Amino acid sequence: MHSYIERVVDLLDPSLNQIHNMTTEEARQRVLSGKAAAVREIDGSFALMARDGKTVRLARSMDRPMRYFLAKRAAGPALIVADRIDTIYNQLKAEGLDGQFHPSYTRMVPAHYIVELQLIGCPDPDPTYTRYFTPQRNSLSTDLDDLGCRYIGALADEIAKWLKRIPAHEPIGVAFSGGIDSGAVFLVTYHVMRQLGMSPSRLKAFTLNLGDGADVQQAQKFLEQLGLGLFLEPIEGDLSSLNIAETLRVVEDYKPLDIECAAMGLALCRGIRARYPDWKHLVDGDGGDENLKDYPIEENPELTIRSVVNNLMLYQEGWGVGRIKHSLTYSGGLSRSYLRTYAPARHFGFAGFSPFTRPNVIDVAEGIPFETLTDLSVEKLYALKGEIVARGVKAITGITMPVFTKRRFQHGAVPVERLRQQTSGEESEYRKQFLGFYN
């Protein structure tokens, strides 16, 4: 019988793994074991591949995209693993295997799962998925003060672990709009830095303004109310500089809201990089909306408030692995859309961090009894986030946080009407344009 010789190419950048409680190699061995409980104990940011003969296992945290492609060779299968589609394509091209490539043939490792592949030749079997993070829903009380303290307490713990890894001389930037999530991140970061004896002078709140942006006024009002206005640093940009083709290439996706958000992320990162050539560390509030289920349900015809509050991590994972609407190419929910934050930061050489994506924070969020607290009222659901976060910030930091009405990142940097002059907002057009990069 013919013996296939499998080949594995790992193109992930190991320096991006930021694991707090063990070495990267120890974490990799846990992934190799395939045991969910062992992988759940990995604390931090990671994208790991482990191999034993023809068995390959992969796992990642929410904030680390991880893709793979299985190519056919006469000698046996070749598995290529990377964080980007174009990285996989370039590797295939270098090996003369690009004739097999199409973007839709790449696969995304879904966050919170161990993916197991068997490299046994042609045809290859489907991967198997083992969930390693399963928070218990509705496990907490209805006491808003208690919920806020737990939620922001978990956030503070994650920020503290992150800060301790950063050299004492390096500055820290917050992508800041003055909204609930970025506001909480800024105030908790400021508080934790002082608690740890770090100089708050290292901290800046960067706010994007592409002309008449409401976020600049909101950010200024937020910080000045608290006597912290000196931390604000607006990043001015030109709306005409937004380049959707560039954004599609950087993000490698085509969902309109994510593309618009990523275009703003690129503008912000470009502006910071031009002003500060050596700046490295950025923290943001991405994932906060997902955790506390704060998206306009009426804008998505597939959703009802019942589906939002009764499906485990719906906004973090989409409808979930093994469901009809789960995309093998892109995953779902924030597991998919985190590229809107990750890719622009990486493109400009920043090390990004969002504490809301950490399992210990999500674990608290999923424990909130949303149905009981809202009585399935959409209005109560939208108001709940501000209540929980503000109470938590007060409990942990002693600061009374201003709470403003939710606004998307792209709509705070520039009015929607002006944004539409530069972007079509049409998914079909974006998808066609993205796929055209590989024709």
Buried (B, 14 or more C-beta within 10 A) or exposed (E): EEEBEBBBBBBBEEEBBBBEEBEBEEBBBBBBBBBBEBBBEBBBBBBBBBBEEBBBBBBBBBBBBBBBBBBBBEEBBBBBBBBBBBBBBBBBEEBEBBEEBEBEBBBBBBBBBBBBBBBBBEEBEEBEBBBBBEBEBBEBEEEBBBBBBBBBBBBBBBBBBBBEEBEEEEBBBBBBBBBBBBBBBBBBBBBBBEEEEBEBEBBBBBBBBBBEBBBBBBBBBBBEEBEBBEBBBBBEBEBEBBBBEBBBBBBBBBBBBBBBBBBBBBBBBBBBBEEBEEBBBBBBBBBBBBBBBBBEBEEEEEBEBEEBBBBEBBBBBBBBBEEEEBBBBBBBBBBBBBBBBBBBBBBBEBBBBBBBBBBBBBBBBBBBBBBEBBEBEBEBBBBBBBBBBBBBBBBBBEBEBBBBEBBBBBBBBBBEEBBEEBBEBEEEBBBEBBBEBEE
